[in-house]
Amino acid sequence: MAAGETLDGVHVAPQNKEESGRNVEQVLQFISSRRIHMPHISARDIVDGNLKSVMRIILALAAHFKPSANHRAGSGRSLTRGSVCHNPLSPVALAQGAAAALASARLDASQPTRATRLQSGVRALVKQYEKGTPDEPDSPQPSR
């Protein structure tokens, strides 16, 4: 179920990566049909656990549902430098909350050593987005 609608053809309890991939593809198509722009995100990346892709989804959804984004889209006006104000519910703040919830859920469902790695990976991605550094290649980097 997404946005109050049931998606047809979704496996409730996927038995393998292929079924999981089809589920994620269905959800990505549903999100795209709602005109939510999500660049560089594939079902395979999500199923494989690519945290950068997961963060991209979180940030895209946060940006789309941000109250000020809906207000600007409805009014047809754009912000100028003089009218920009600090918004405590910025996409980064929303992404941090979502990332923390994601990490907590994954922590409960996974082994302790794997959860520690995931949580530190999510923290690193959130810090990267906070700093506003350019995207790195999507290939996993060896840990130091």
C-alpha atoms as an extended CHARMM CRD file, in Angstrom:
* protein
*
       144  EXT
         1         1  MET       CA              0.0000000000        0.0000000000        0.0000000000  PROA      1               0.0000000000
         2         2  ALA       CA              1.3820000000        3.4090000000       -0.9890000000  PROA      2               0.0000000000
         3         3  ALA       CA             -0.3620000000        6.7660000000       -0.4600000000  PROA      3               0.0000000000
         4         4  GLY       CA             -3.5410000000        4.9380000000        0.4900000000  PROA      4               0.0000000000
         5         5  GLU       CA             -3.5480000000        2.9190000000       -2.7400000000  PROA      5               0.0000000000
         6         6  THR       CA             -2.8590000000       -0.7770000000       -3.1560000000  PROA      6               0.0000000000
         7         7  LEU       CA             -0.3040000000       -1.5420000000       -5.8470000000  PROA      7               0.0000000000
         8         8  ASP       CA             -1.1310000000       -4.5570000000       -8.0090000000  PROA      8               0.0000000000
         9         9  GLY       CA              1.4990000000       -7.2150000000       -8.6060000000  PROA      9               0.0000000000
        10        10  VAL       CA              3.4850000000       -6.5530000000       -5.4280000000  PROA      10              0.0000000000
        11        11  HSD       CA              4.7450000000       -9.5580000000       -3.4700000000  PROA      11              0.0000000000
        12        12  VAL       CA              3.7920000000       -9.0340000000        0.1800000000  PROA      12              0.0000000000
        13        13  ALA       CA              6.6320000000      -11.2610000000        1.3640000000  PROA      13              0.0000000000
        14        14  PRO       CA              9.2120000000      -11.4720000000       -1.4540000000  PROA      14              0.0000000000
        15        15  GLN       CA             11.0940000000      -14.7670000000       -1.4890000000  PROA      15              0.0000000000
        16        16  ASN       CA             14.1500000000      -13.6200000000       -3.4540000000  PROA      16              0.0000000000
        17        17  LYS       CA             15.9460000000      -10.5950000000       -4.8930000000  PROA      17              0.0000000000
        18        18  GLU       CA             14.0330000000      -10.8420000000       -8.1610000000  PROA      18              0.0000000000
        19        19  GLU       CA             10.6760000000      -10.4500000000       -6.4060000000  PROA      19              0.0000000000
        20        20  SER       CA             12.0950000000       -7.6780000000       -4.2120000000  PROA      20              0.0000000000
        21        21  GLY       CA             13.3760000000       -5.9130000000       -7.3120000000  PROA      21              0.0000000000
        22        22  ARG       CA              9.9640000000       -6.1120000000       -8.9690000000  PROA      22              0.0000000000
        23        23  ASN       CA              8.3660000000       -4.7080000000       -5.8050000000  PROA      23              0.0000000000
        24        24  VAL       CA             10.7840000000       -1.7890000000       -5.6830000000  PROA      24              0.0000000000
        25        25  GLU       CA             10.2960000000       -1.1510000000       -9.4130000000  PROA      25              0.0000000000
        26        26  GLN       CA              6.5100000000       -1.0090000000       -8.8760000000  PROA      26              0.0000000000
        27        27  VAL       CA              6.9420000000        1.5270000000       -6.0660000000  PROA      27              0.0000000000
        28        28  LEU       CA              9.3870000000        3.6400000000       -8.0950000000  PROA      28              0.0000000000
        29        29  GLN       CA              6.9340000000        3.6730000000      -11.0160000000  PROA      29              0.0000000000
        30        30  PHE       CA              4.1420000000        4.6800000000       -8.6430000000  PROA      30              0.0000000000
        31        31  ILE       CA              6.2480000000        7.5190000000       -7.2270000000  PROA      31              0.0000000000
        32        32  SER       CA              7.1580000000        8.6710000000      -10.7450000000  PROA      32              0.0000000000
        33        33  SER       CA              3.4820000000        8.6250000000      -11.7300000000  PROA      33              0.0000000000
        34        34  ARG       CA              2.9310000000       11.1440000000       -8.9200000000  PROA      34              0.0000000000
        35        35  ARG       CA              5.4840000000       13.4260000000      -10.6300000000  PROA      35              0.0000000000
        36        36  ILE       CA              8.0740000000       13.1190000000       -7.8860000000  PROA      36              0.0000000000
        37        37  HSD       CA             11.4580000000       13.5430000000       -9.5620000000  PROA      37              0.0000000000
        38        38  MET       CA             14.0090000000       10.9460000000       -8.4110000000  PROA      38              0.0000000000
        39        39  PRO       CA             17.1830000000       10.9850000000      -10.4930000000  PROA      39              0.0000000000
        40        40  HSD       CA             19.6990000000        8.1390000000      -10.6130000000  PROA      40              0.0000000000
        41        41  ILE       CA             17.6580000000        5.6210000000       -8.6210000000  PROA      41              0.0000000000
        42        42  SER       CA             17.2240000000        2.0360000000       -9.7700000000  PROA      42              0.0000000000
        43        43  ALA       CA             15.3930000000       -0.8630000000       -8.1680000000  PROA      43              0.0000000000
        44        44  ARG       CA             18.5930000000       -2.9010000000       -8.2350000000  PROA      44              0.0000000000
        45        45  ASP       CA             20.4410000000       -0.2900000000       -6.1440000000  PROA      45              0.0000000000
        46        46  ILE       CA             17.6950000000       -0.3490000000       -3.5240000000  PROA      46              0.0000000000
        47        47  VAL       CA             17.4990000000       -4.1530000000       -3.3700000000  PROA      47              0.0000000000
        48        48  ASP       CA             21.2990000000       -4.3510000000       -3.1110000000  PROA      48              0.0000000000
        49        49  GLY       CA             21.1680000000       -1.9500000000       -0.1420000000  PROA      49              0.0000000000
        50        50  ASN       CA             22.9110000000        1.0220000000       -1.7750000000  PROA      50              0.0000000000
        51        51  LEU       CA             22.5680000000        3.6330000000        0.9850000000  PROA      51              0.0000000000
        52        52  LYS       CA             23.2300000000        6.5120000000       -1.3940000000  PROA      52              0.0000000000
        53        53  SER       CA             20.2060000000        5.5260000000       -3.4850000000  PROA      53              0.0000000000
        54        54  VAL       CA             18.0650000000        5.1290000000       -0.3650000000  PROA      54              0.0000000000
        55        55  MET       CA             19.1090000000        8.6250000000        0.7480000000  PROA      55              0.0000000000
        56        56  ARG       CA             18.2380000000        9.9810000000       -2.7000000000  PROA      56              0.0000000000
        57        57  ILE       CA             14.7130000000        8.5890000000       -2.3440000000  PROA      57              0.0000000000
        58        58  ILE       CA             14.3820000000       10.0530000000        1.1410000000  PROA      58              0.0000000000
        59        59  LEU       CA             15.6140000000       13.4650000000        0.0070000000  PROA      59              0.0000000000
        60        60  ALA       CA             13.3910000000       13.4530000000       -3.1000000000  PROA      60              0.0000000000
        61        61  LEU       CA             10.3220000000       12.6080000000       -1.0350000000  PROA      61              0.0000000000
        62        62  ALA       CA             11.2390000000       15.1720000000        1.6250000000  PROA      62              0.0000000000
        63        63  ALA       CA             11.7250000000       17.8670000000       -1.0060000000  PROA      63              0.0000000000
        64        64  HSD       CA              8.4500000000       16.9870000000       -2.7200000000  PROA      64              0.0000000000
        65        65  PHE       CA              6.3540000000       17.0050000000        0.4450000000  PROA      65              0.0000000000
        66        66  LYS       CA              8.0610000000       20.0070000000        2.0700000000  PROA      66              0.0000000000
        67        67  PRO       CA              5.2820000000       22.5330000000        2.8610000000  PROA      67              0.0000000000
        68        68  SER       CA              7.1680000000       25.4740000000        1.3510000000  PROA      68              0.0000000000
        69        69  ALA       CA              7.6990000000       23.5070000000       -1.9000000000  PROA      69              0.0000000000
        70        70  ASN       CA              3.9390000000       23.0250000000       -2.2540000000  PROA      70              0.0000000000
        71        71  HSD       CA              3.3390000000       26.7100000000       -1.5150000000  PROA      71              0.0000000000
        72        72  ARG       CA              5.8650000000       27.8730000000       -4.1250000000  PROA      72              0.0000000000
        73        73  ALA       CA              4.5220000000       25.4540000000       -6.7250000000  PROA      73              0.0000000000
        74        74  GLY       CA              0.9590000000       26.6340000000       -6.1360000000  PROA      74              0.0000000000
        75        75  SER       CA              1.7300000000       30.3480000000       -6.2160000000  PROA      75              0.0000000000
        76        76  GLY       CA              3.9560000000       30.2590000000       -9.3010000000  PROA      76              0.0000000000
        77        77  ARG       CA              6.5200000000       32.4410000000       -7.5300000000  PROA      77              0.0000000000
        78        78  SER       CA             10.1230000000       31.6000000000       -6.8920000000  PROA      78              0.0000000000
        79        79  LEU       CA             12.1670000000       32.6200000000       -3.8910000000  PROA      79              0.0000000000
        80        80  THR       CA             14.6710000000       35.4260000000       -4.1880000000  PROA      80              0.0000000000
        81        81  ARG       CA             17.7620000000       35.8290000000       -2.0540000000  PROA      81              0.0000000000
        82        82  GLY       CA             16.0790000000       38.4230000000        0.1340000000  PROA      82              0.0000000000
        83        83  SER       CA             13.1130000000       36.2140000000        0.9790000000  PROA      83              0.0000000000
        84        84  VAL       CA             14.9930000000       33.0360000000        1.9330000000  PROA      84              0.0000000000
        85        85  CYS       CA             14.5410000000       32.1450000000        5.5940000000  PROA      85              0.0000000000
        86        86  HSD       CA             15.7790000000       29.2750000000        7.7260000000  PROA      86              0.0000000000
        87        87  ASN       CA             13.3730000000       26.3530000000        7.7140000000  PROA      87              0.0000000000
        88        88  PRO       CA             13.8950000000       23.8660000000       10.5690000000  PROA      88              0.0000000000
        89        89  LEU       CA             12.0110000000       21.2560000000        8.5190000000  PROA      89              0.0000000000
        90        90  SER       CA             14.3840000000       21.4610000000        5.5750000000  PROA      90              0.0000000000
        91        91  PRO       CA             14.8450000000       18.4200000000        3.3350000000  PROA      91              0.0000000000
        92        92  VAL       CA             18.0980000000       17.6760000000        5.1520000000  PROA      92              0.0000000000
        93        93  ALA       CA             16.3660000000       17.7480000000        8.5550000000  PROA      93              0.0000000000
        94        94  LEU       CA             13.5610000000       15.5430000000        7.2590000000  PROA      94              0.0000000000
        95        95  ALA       CA             16.1060000000       13.2030000000        5.6760000000  PROA      95              0.0000000000
        96        96  GLN       CA             17.9840000000       12.9620000000        8.9650000000  PROA      96              0.0000000000
        97        97  GLY       CA             14.8370000000       11.8950000000       10.7630000000  PROA      97              0.0000000000
        98        98  ALA       CA             13.9620000000        9.4180000000        8.0390000000  PROA      98              0.0000000000
        99        99  ALA       CA             17.5170000000        8.0890000000        7.9540000000  PROA      99              0.0000000000
       100       100  ALA       CA             17.4830000000        7.6480000000       11.7300000000  PROA      100             0.0000000000
       101       101  ALA       CA             14.1900000000        5.7550000000       11.5060000000  PROA      101             0.0000000000
       102       102  LEU       CA             15.5630000000        3.6180000000        8.6740000000  PROA      102             0.0000000000
       103       103  ALA       CA             18.7210000000        2.8490000000       10.6310000000  PROA      103             0.0000000000
       104       104  SER       CA             16.6920000000        1.9850000000       13.7250000000  PROA      104             0.0000000000
       105       105  ALA       CA             14.4240000000       -0.3720000000       11.7940000000  PROA      105             0.0000000000
       106       106  ARG       CA             17.3580000000       -2.0370000000       10.0720000000  PROA      106             0.0000000000
       107       107  LEU       CA             19.1480000000       -2.3130000000       13.4380000000  PROA      107             0.0000000000
       108       108  ASP       CA             16.2020000000       -4.2180000000       14.8890000000  PROA      108             0.0000000000
       109       109  ALA       CA             16.0210000000       -6.5670000000       11.8980000000  PROA      109             0.0000000000
       110       110  SER       CA             19.6930000000       -7.3430000000       11.3540000000  PROA      110             0.0000000000
       111       111  GLN       CA             22.6860000000       -8.8060000000       13.1270000000  PROA      111             0.0000000000
       112       112  PRO       CA             24.6020000000       -6.5320000000       15.5370000000  PROA      112             0.0000000000
       113       113  THR       CA             27.7960000000       -6.2750000000       13.4400000000  PROA      113             0.0000000000
       114       114  ARG       CA             25.8670000000       -5.4940000000       10.2590000000  PROA      114             0.0000000000
       115       115  ALA       CA             23.6880000000       -2.9120000000       12.0400000000  PROA      115             0.0000000000
       116       116  THR       CA             26.7280000000       -1.0180000000       13.2820000000  PROA      116             0.0000000000
       117       117  ARG       CA             28.0990000000       -0.8010000000        9.7390000000  PROA      117             0.0000000000
       118       118  LEU       CA             24.7280000000        0.3500000000        8.3660000000  PROA      118             0.0000000000
       119       119  GLN       CA             24.2350000000        2.9850000000       11.0420000000  PROA      119             0.0000000000
       120       120  SER       CA             27.6960000000        4.4750000000       10.5140000000  PROA      120             0.0000000000
       121       121  GLY       CA             27.0970000000        4.4390000000        6.7290000000  PROA      121             0.0000000000
       122       122  VAL       CA             23.8230000000        6.3420000000        7.1210000000  PROA      122             0.0000000000
       123       123  ARG       CA             25.4940000000        8.8640000000        9.4260000000  PROA      123             0.0000000000
       124       124  ALA       CA             28.2730000000        9.4090000000        6.8870000000  PROA      124             0.0000000000
       125       125  LEU       CA             25.7430000000        9.9990000000        4.1010000000  PROA      125             0.0000000000
       126       126  VAL       CA             23.7570000000       12.4530000000        6.2230000000  PROA      126             0.0000000000
       127       127  LYS       CA             26.9590000000       14.3550000000        7.0590000000  PROA      127             0.0000000000
       128       128  GLN       CA             27.8650000000       14.4310000000        3.3540000000  PROA      128             0.0000000000
       129       129  TYR       CA             24.4700000000       15.9230000000        2.4690000000  PROA      129             0.0000000000
       130       130  GLU       CA             24.7310000000       18.4330000000        5.3430000000  PROA      130             0.0000000000
       131       131  LYS       CA             28.0930000000       19.6350000000        4.0520000000  PROA      131             0.0000000000
       132       132  GLY       CA             26.7160000000       19.8520000000        0.5150000000  PROA      132             0.0000000000
       133       133  THR       CA             29.6480000000       17.9780000000       -0.9960000000  PROA      133             0.0000000000
       134       134  PRO       CA             29.2780000000       16.7980000000       -4.5970000000  PROA      134             0.0000000000
       135       135  ASP       CA             28.1590000000       13.2400000000       -5.2450000000  PROA      135             0.0000000000
       136       136  GLU       CA             30.8080000000       10.5730000000       -5.2650000000  PROA      136             0.0000000000
       137       137  PRO       CA             30.6660000000        7.6500000000       -7.6980000000  PROA      137             0.0000000000
       138       138  ASP       CA             28.0130000000        5.1050000000       -6.7380000000  PROA      138             0.0000000000
       139       139  SER       CA             30.5720000000        2.2970000000       -6.5400000000  PROA      139             0.0000000000
       140       140  PRO       CA             31.2970000000        1.1940000000       -2.9700000000  PROA      140             0.0000000000
       141       141  GLN       CA             34.5630000000        2.4630000000       -1.5610000000  PROA      141             0.0000000000
       142       142  PRO       CA             36.7920000000        0.2110000000        0.5780000000  PROA      142             0.0000000000
       143       143  SER       CA             36.5310000000        1.0990000000        4.2680000000  PROA      143             0.0000000000
       144       144  ARG       CA             39.5940000000        2.4660000000        6.0090000000  PROA      144             0.0000000000
